[in-house]
Each structure stands twice: as structure tokens, then as C-alpha cells.
Amino acid sequence: MAVRTVKRKKTIPFSFGEKHKNYIKACENNTYNIAEGAVRAGKTVDNVYAFAHELKTTPDKIHLATGSTSANAKLNIGDANGFGLEHIFRGQCKWGKYKGNECLYIKGPDTKYKQKIVIFAGAAKEDSYKKIRGNSYGMWIATEINLHHDKTIKEAFNRQLAAQRRKIFWDLNPDNPNAKIYVDYIDKYAKKHKEGILLGGYNYEHFTIFDNINISDLRKQEIISQYDRTSIWYLRDIEGKRCIAEGLCYRTFANNPLLFRISREEAKRKISKIIIGVDFGGTGSGHSFVATGISRDYKDVIGLASERHFGDIDPTKLGELFVDFVLKVINVYGMPDVCYADSAEQVLIRGLQKALMNAKILLIIEDAWKTVINGRIRATNRLFGQKRLWLTEDCETLEIAFCTAVWNPKVLTEDERLDDGTSDIDSLDGFEYTIERDIDLLIITEDEDV
């Protein structure tokens, strides 16, 4: 592939504090490079910068870049708010496809005109590992490694076995101190490094927002103010601490639900697209329908309506209930753009599709992604903290769900939302299916590490 060389007229305004400089320099001599800490700490850009530097001279041709989704990887590693790979190698790179995956082809004076291919892939789902099979990778850069599925982590390591210059660049926000990413990987590497038995070298640094010299004090305070100081997300995202989740999952909302109420009229003025989420019930749970509106600029997310139905409901009756719900949404807000439903129940999905056809409603039903639950919870909390998530009076079941969801006190090894029938997990899942594909766009403002 020929890439036209373009003279670069503008210099990327990289500016690193001493702590960041030391971490980046250490990347050159270590296989394992891990940047952990608060949001907006600059850790992602550190890894991108160090990764790009190695790309210029590495003998390996194909490399891997992963995020919770492929879009997340492209956004935070490829673009990185103007500091990503496509900007560092501007005039020498081109987006394309390689064996079905999005990739960045790089070839120019920086690489001595040798082609380098960086494949971008999602890593949060159980079957994500299948997308990165078949290739041998030299280096691997991953953003939000704690949101990666363990199968993908293991597969990525296996794919590096033949690398001539094997390097790993990970970043993450702090998680549960007993999370697998620490127990099986990060803390294990630290222990082996301390004992002098880890081959390749270990470079770890912890950053907070206060280590980022590019953010003004006023901006830092603005970001901090968007968090509930009593939440685990404040301790993790702002203070950069690993901590165990306990108590209410959505404390900011539960403390005063009326602060997040919006009228139907105002909701109609704001929204530009409508998504419906469906979670199917089982033993002790109910079937939930949730309609969500998102504004054109992705600033506001609005719960428009929600319902939950219990009992032994046959597919035909469930289809009728769903059609009634969709018609209510159409009558007030307009035609929904799409519906995302729990992919585990294909028979029930076909029943809903048949009911829509019989009612002559042209609404496509697709499988929900069902991304990592805690990633969805964190995003929802961020939206509440920023006063960007609202509910109309027609979201009674969803409101109760937000007010009563708690962390499982019996599970100490990871964050787990309690699902024992005492709270409405079904409505929460239905809501999360409506926003999970847009999370990267919804929280981009605060997740861009610069």
C-alpha cells in the first residue's frame, strides 16, 4: 500500500510533567508498561506516545490496539483528542481493513518506509478474542485493560509469542483491589519484578489528575465537581484509589430522584433519536421494556418510558405487551430508531418481531451487545454526576431500579451488582442496552486523557 508523504506543518503540542517523562523513558527498556490512575491523568497519551516511538524501529510488522470496543480503541488510541497515532503519523498513515478488522496502515520516513499495521479491536465481550486470532503481533497497547475480558487478554498474549520486540502498554482506572486484572496480572508482575524473576522488565506508574500539567486548576475543579464524593467512582476516578464497591450503586440519583426529573415536553425538544431496550425475565425476574432518548449532541440522555411485567407470560402475550409499549412511545415521542434486546432469548425476540410485523410497525430488533456490566454502571453514574441523565414521569420502574440497586456485599473479589430479586436488575439491563453502543460518545468529554 502506497501512502503519500505529506509535509507536516503543525507540531503536536505534547507537554509532559516529570513523572510522565520518567514513565515514558522507562517504556523503552521494559516489556510490561502499565499506567494506572485517575481520569484525565494523561496515562493513555503516555502509552500512545511510547508505543508510537517503538513503532518507528520495531522489526515486527503487525501490532494490536484494544479497548472495551473497537470504537473505544480508535477513539482513545487512534485519535486521542489530537494526540493519537493517526496524528503522530499524519501524512504517513491511512485507515483501512486487515482481515476484517479496522486498522491503521503506517509507512513513511518515520518507519524508514517499512509498513507497520496496527489492528484495532474490541475486547470486552466473551467472544472478543475471536477477532484477534490468526495474526502474530509484535506490540500490544490496551486502554481500560480492566474492562477487557480475560479470554481476550490471554489470546493477545498468545498472539505475541513470536514477537521480535514484545511489548505491552496498558492503562486503567483503579478497580476493585481484588479484581482479576490485579491478582492474575498487574500485582503478580510487580511481585515477580521485586523478586527479580520477571523477564523483560516491569514499568508501573500511578497517576492522578493533579499530575497532568496540561489541565488548569479551574478545569480540574470542574471535573471533580461532577462526581459524588461518597461514590466509589470519585475514589477511583479522582483520587485514583483501588477500593471495594459497597452500598448503593447510584447514590447520586437515589439521594434525590426529583433533581433528575424532566417533563415530556422538554424531553421531546431535546431528543434526536429513540432507542428501546428489552430484557427478558426468568425465575424471580420480570420482562422489562425501556425507551431512551439521546440528544443530537450526545449531551443529554433521557429515560422516556419504562415497564416491567411479571408472571408466566407466553410469547404471544409478551408480543402484545411490547407492541402496546412501542405504540405509547410513538404516540408521545415519535418512531423509535431501533430496539436492542437480550441476545440470550432468540425465540422471544422472534416473537416480538412477529408481533411488530402484525401491527405493521417497522422497528428493527437487534441483539444487545451486553458489554461489561460495571462499565455500564460507571458510565451511568458519570452521566448522573454531570446532570446529563434525566427521567420522565413515565419511568417509574426505572426510577425505582436506580434507587434500590446495591453492590453485592458477599463478593469481595470483584464489583458485582446484587441480583437476588430484591432490586429491579431487569429495568437496569434494559436501560443499559439502549446506551451501551453510545457510551464512548457520551463520556468522551471527560475520558480524553491529554
C-alpha positions in Angstrom: 0.0 0.0 0.0 1.4 3.3 -1.0 0.9 6.2 1.4 1.6 9.7 0.1 4.1 11.6 2.2 2.8 14.9 3.3 4.9 17.6 4.9 3.8 18.1 8.4 3.2 21.8 9.1 1.9 21.6 12.6 3.6 20.2 15.7 1.5 18.2 18.1 1.7 20.2 21.4 2.9 17.4 23.7 3.6 18.6 27.2 4.6 16.1 29.9 5.3 16.6 33.6 8.4 14.9 35.1 6.5 11.9 36.4 5.1 11.3 32.9 8.5 11.8 31.2 10.1 9.3 33.5 7.4 6.7 32.8 7.7 7.2 29.0 11.5 6.9 29.1 11.2 3.7 31.1 9.0 2.2 28.4 11.9 1.9 26.1 13.7 -0.7 28.4 10.7 -2.7 29.7 8.3 -5.3 28.3 5.5 -4.6 30.7 4.4 -0.9 30.9 1.3 -0.2 33.0 -0.1 3.3 33.7 -2.9 3.3 36.4 -4.8 6.1 37.9 -7.5 8.8 37.8 -9.3 10.1 34.8 -7.7 12.9 32.8 -4.3 12.0 34.3 -2.6 11.7 30.9 -1.9 8.0 31.2 -3.3 7.0 27.8 -1.3 9.6 25.9 1.8 8.5 27.7 1.3 4.9 26.4 0.4 6.1 22.9 3.5 8.3 22.7 5.8 5.5 23.8 4.0 2.9 21.6 4.4 5.3 18.6 8.1 5.7 19.3 8.7 2.0 19.3 6.7 1.6 16.1 9.3 3.6 14.2 12.0 0.9 14.8 10.4 -2.4 15.8 11.1 -5.2 13.3 7.6 -6.6 13.8 5.0 -5.6 11.1 1.6 -6.2 12.8 0.6 -4.8 16.2 -2.6 -4.7 18.3 -4.6 -1.9 19.9 -7.6 -2.8 22.0 -10.3 -1.1 24.1 -13.6 -2.2 25.5 -14.9 -1.8 22.0 -13.2 -1.2 18.7 -14.7 2.3 18.6 -13.2 3.0 22.0 -9.8 1.8 20.9 -9.9 4.0 17.8 -11.1 7.0 19.8 -8.6 6.8 22.7 -5.5 5.3 20.9 -6.1 6.3 17.2 -7.4 9.8 17.8 -6.7 10.6 21.5 -8.1 14.1 21.1 -5.4 15.0 18.6 -2.5 13.2 20.3 -3.2 9.7 18.9 -1.4 7.5 16.4 -3.2 9.0 13.3 -1.9 12.4 14.4 1.6 11.3 15.3 2.0 9.6 11.9 -0.1 12.2 9.9 0.8 12.1 6.3 2.3 8.6 6.7 -0.8 6.6 7.7 -4.2 5.5 6.4 -7.2 3.8 8.0 -8.3 0.6 6.4 -9.2 -3.0 6.9 -6.9 -6.0 7.6 -8.6 -9.5 7.7 -11.9 -7.9 8.7 -10.5 -5.6 11.5 -10.2 -1.9 11.4 -6.5 -1.0 11.2 -4.1 1.9 10.7 -1.5 1.4 7.9 1.7 3.3 8.7 4.5 3.8 6.2 6.8 6.7 5.7 10.1 8.3 6.8 9.4 7.7 10.5 9.3 3.9 9.9 12.1 4.0 7.3 9.4 3.3 4.7 8.7 -0.1 6.2 5.0 -0.8 6.6 3.5 -1.2 10.1 -0.1 -2.3 10.7 -1.9 -1.6 13.9 -5.1 -3.6 14.3 -7.9 -2.1 16.4 -10.3 -4.4 18.2 -12.8 -4.5 21.0 -12.1 -6.7 24.0 -15.0 -6.6 26.5 -17.2 -9.4 25.3 -16.7 -13.1 26.0 -16.1 -13.8 22.3 -14.0 -10.8 21.5 -10.9 -12.9 21.4 -12.0 -14.4 18.2 -11.5 -11.1 16.3 -7.7 -11.1 17.1 -7.0 -14.7 16.2 -4.9 -15.6 13.2 -2.3 -12.9 13.5 1.0 -12.7 15.3 1.5 -9.3 17.0 4.7 -7.5 18.0 3.4 -5.0 20.5 0.1 -4.6 22.2 -1.4 -1.4 23.5 -4.7 -1.6 25.5 -6.8 1.2 27.1 -9.0 0.4 30.1 -7.5 -3.1 30.4 -9.6 -3.8 33.4 -12.7 -3.8 31.1 -11.2 -6.4 28.9 -12.5 -10.0 29.0 -9.9 -12.4 30.4 -10.2 -14.6 27.3 -9.0 -11.7 25.1 -6.1 -10.9 27.4 -4.9 -14.5 27.3 -5.4 -14.6 23.5 -3.5 -11.3 23.0 -0.5 -12.7 25.0 -0.6 -15.9 23.0 -0.5 -13.9 19.7 2.7 -12.2 20.9 4.7 -15.4 21.4 6.6 -15.0 18.1 7.2 -11.2 18.5 10.8 -10.0 17.9 10.2 -7.0 20.2 7.5 -7.9 22.6 6.0 -5.0 24.5 2.7 -4.4 26.4 1.3 -1.0 27.1 -1.8 -1.0 29.4 -3.7 1.8 31.1 -6.6 1.6 33.5 -8.6 3.4 36.1 -8.4 1.9 39.6 -10.7 -1.1 40.2 -11.7 -3.4 43.0 -8.4 -4.2 44.7 -9.1 -7.9 44.4 -10.0 -7.8 40.7 -8.6 -10.4 38.3 -6.5 -7.8 36.4 -4.5 -7.2 39.6 -4.5 -10.7 41.1 -3.7 -12.5 37.8 -1.6 -9.9 36.1 -0.5 -6.5 37.4 0.2 -7.4 41.1 1.7 -10.7 40.1 4.1 -9.0 37.7 5.0 -6.5 40.4 5.8 -9.3 42.8 7.9 -11.2 40.3 9.7 -8.0 39.4 10.5 -7.3 43.0 11.8 -10.8 43.4 14.0 -10.4 40.3 12.4 -13.2 38.3 10.2 -11.3 35.8 12.0 -11.4 32.4 11.7 -8.3 30.2 11.3 -5.7 32.8 8.3 -4.0 34.6 7.5 -0.4 34.4 4.5 0.7 36.5 3.3 4.2 37.5 0.3 5.6 39.3 -1.1 9.0 38.1 -3.8 11.3 39.3 -5.4 14.3 37.6 -3.0 16.5 39.6 -0.1 15.0 37.7 -1.4 16.4 34.4 0.2 19.8 33.8 -2.0 20.4 30.8 -5.2 20.9 32.8 -5.8 24.2 34.6 -6.7 24.2 38.3 -10.1 25.6 37.4 -10.8 22.8 34.9 -9.6 20.2 37.4 -12.1 21.5 40.0 -14.9 21.5 37.4 -14.2 17.8 36.6 -14.1 16.9 40.3 -17.4 18.7 41.0 -19.2 16.3 38.6 -18.7 13.4 40.9 -20.5 12.3 44.1 -17.7 12.4 46.7 -19.3 9.5 48.5 -19.2 7.2 45.5 -16.6 4.6 44.6 -16.2 6.4 41.2 -14.9 9.5 43.0 -12.4 7.5 44.9 -11.3 5.7 41.8 -11.6 8.3 39.1 -10.5 11.3 41.0 -8.3 10.1 43.9 -7.0 7.2 41.9 -7.6 4.6 44.7 -8.4 1.0 44.4 -11.5 0.4 46.5 -14.2 -2.2 47.1 -17.7 -1.2 45.9 -20.3 -1.2 48.7 -23.8 0.4 49.3 -25.9 1.9 46.6 -24.8 1.7 43.0 -26.4 5.0 42.0 -26.2 7.1 45.2 -26.3 10.5 43.4 -29.7 9.7 41.9 -31.1 7.8 44.9 -30.4 10.8 47.2 -32.8 13.0 45.3 -34.6 11.5 42.2 -36.6 14.6 41.6 -33.4 16.5 40.7 -33.3 14.3 37.6 -36.9 14.7 36.5 -37.8 16.2 33.1 -41.1 16.9 31.5 -42.4 15.1 28.4 -42.4 18.4 26.5 -38.8 19.2 27.3 -37.7 15.7 26.5 -39.4 15.9 23.1 -37.4 19.1 22.4 -34.1 17.6 23.3 -34.0 14.1 21.8 -32.9 13.3 18.3 -33.0 9.5 18.4 -35.0 7.0 20.4 -33.8 3.5 21.4 -35.8 0.8 23.1 -34.1 -1.8 25.3 -35.7 -5.2 26.2 -34.5 -7.5 28.9 -36.3 -10.8 29.3 -37.3 -12.2 32.7 -36.7 -15.6 34.2 -37.2 -17.2 37.6 -37.8 -14.4 40.0 -37.4 -11.6 37.5 -39.6 -9.7 35.0 -39.6 -8.7 31.4 -38.6 -5.0 31.1 -39.1 -2.5 28.3 -37.2 0.8 28.4 -37.3 3.7 25.9 -34.4 6.1 26.0 -33.8 9.3 24.1 -30.4 10.8 23.2 -29.9 14.4 22.2 -28.2 15.3 18.9 -25.0 16.5 20.5 -24.9 13.5 22.9 -25.1 15.8 25.8 -28.3 14.5 27.3 -29.7 11.0 27.9 -33.4 10.8 28.8 -35.3 7.8 30.1 -38.6 8.3 28.3 -40.7 5.4 29.5 -40.3 2.0 31.2 -42.4 -1.0 32.1 -41.8 -4.3 33.8 -44.1 -7.4 33.5 -44.1 -10.4 35.8 -45.7 -13.8 35.7 -45.8 -16.7 33.3 -46.3 -14.7 30.1 -46.5 -16.7 26.8 -44.6 -15.3 23.8 -47.9 -14.1 22.1 -49.0 -12.1 25.2 -45.4 -10.7 25.6 -45.5 -9.6 22.0 -48.8 -7.8 22.6 -47.4 -6.0 25.7 -44.4 -5.0 23.7 -46.4 -3.6 20.8 -48.5 -1.6 23.3 -45.3 -0.1 24.8 -43.9 0.8 21.4 -47.2 2.5 20.4 -47.1 4.6 23.6 -43.6 5.7 22.8 -44.6 6.5 19.2 -47.7 8.5 20.2 -45.7 10.7 22.6 -42.2 11.0 21.1 -42.2 9.5 17.6 -40.9 6.4 15.9 -38.0 4.6 17.7 -34.9 4.2 15.7 -34.0 0.7 16.9 -34.6 -1.8 19.6 -31.8 -3.8 21.4 -32.9 -7.0 23.1 -31.2 -9.6 25.3 -29.5 -11.8 22.8 -29.8 -14.9 25.0 -33.5 -15.2 24.2 -33.7 -15.6 20.4 -37.1 -17.3 20.5 -38.7 -14.4 22.4 -37.0 -11.9 20.1 -38.6 -13.6 17.1 -41.9 -13.4 18.9 -41.5 -9.6 19.3 -40.6 -9.2 15.7 -43.7 -11.1 14.6 -45.9 -9.0 16.9 -44.4 -5.8 15.3 -45.0 -7.1 11.8 -48.6 -8.0 12.6 -49.1 -4.5 14.0 -47.4 -3.0 10.9 -44.7 -1.3 12.9 -41.3 -1.1 11.1 -38.9 -1.4 14.0 -35.7 -3.4 13.8 -34.7 -5.5 16.7 -31.0 -6.3 17.1 -29.1 -8.2 19.7 -27.8 -6.1 22.7 -24.1 -6.0 23.0 -24.2 -6.8 26.7 -20.9 -5.2 27.4 -19.2 -5.4 30.8 -21.9 -4.5 33.4 -19.5 -2.4 35.6 -18.5 -0.3 32.6 -22.2 0.4 32.0 -22.7 1.2 35.7 -19.8 3.6 35.7 -21.0 5.4 32.6 -24.5 5.8 34.1 -23.0 7.2 37.3 -20.9 9.7 35.3 -24.0 10.9 33.5 -25.8 11.4 36.8 -22.9 13.2 38.3 -22.7 15.6 35.3 -26.5 16.1 35.4 -26.9 14.7 31.9 -29.2 11.8 32.6 -32.9 12.5 33.1 -36.1 10.6 33.6 -39.7 11.5 32.7 -42.6 10.6 35.0 -43.3 7.6 32.8 -40.1 5.8 34.1 -41.5 4.7 37.4 -39.9 1.2 37.2 -36.6 2.5 36.1 -36.6 5.2 38.8 -37.2 2.5 41.5 -34.4 0.4 40.0 -31.9 3.2 40.2 -32.9 3.9 43.8 -32.6 0.4 45.0 -29.7 -1.2 43.2 -26.8 -2.1 45.5 -23.5 -3.8 45.4 -23.3 -7.4 46.5 -21.7 -7.3 49.9 -20.7 -11.0 49.8 -18.5 -10.7 46.7 -15.1 -9.2 47.6 -13.1 -10.2 44.6 -14.9 -8.0 42.1 -17.6 -5.4 41.8 -20.9 -7.2 41.4 -24.4 -5.6 41.3 -26.6 -7.6 43.7 -29.1 -9.7 41.7 -31.2 -11.7 44.2 -34.6 -10.4 43.3 -34.6 -7.6 46.0 -34.0 -4.9 43.3 -35.0 -4.4 39.7 -32.0 -5.5 37.7 -34.2 -6.1 34.6 -35.0 -2.5 34.1 -31.4 -1.5 34.6 -30.3 -4.0 32.0 -33.0 -2.8 29.6 -31.8 0.8 30.0 -28.1 -0.1 29.6 -28.8 -1.9 26.4 -30.1 1.4 25.0 -26.9 3.4 25.7 -24.1 0.9 25.7 -23.2 1.4 22.0 -23.0 5.1 22.5 -21.0 5.2 25.8 -17.8 6.2 24.0 -19.5 9.2 22.5 -21.4 10.1 25.7 -18.4 10.2 28.0 -15.7 11.3 25.5 -15.6 14.8 27.1 -14.2 13.5 30.3 -12.3 10.4 29.2 -9.9 12.1 26.8 -6.6 11.9 28.5 -4.4 14.8 27.4 
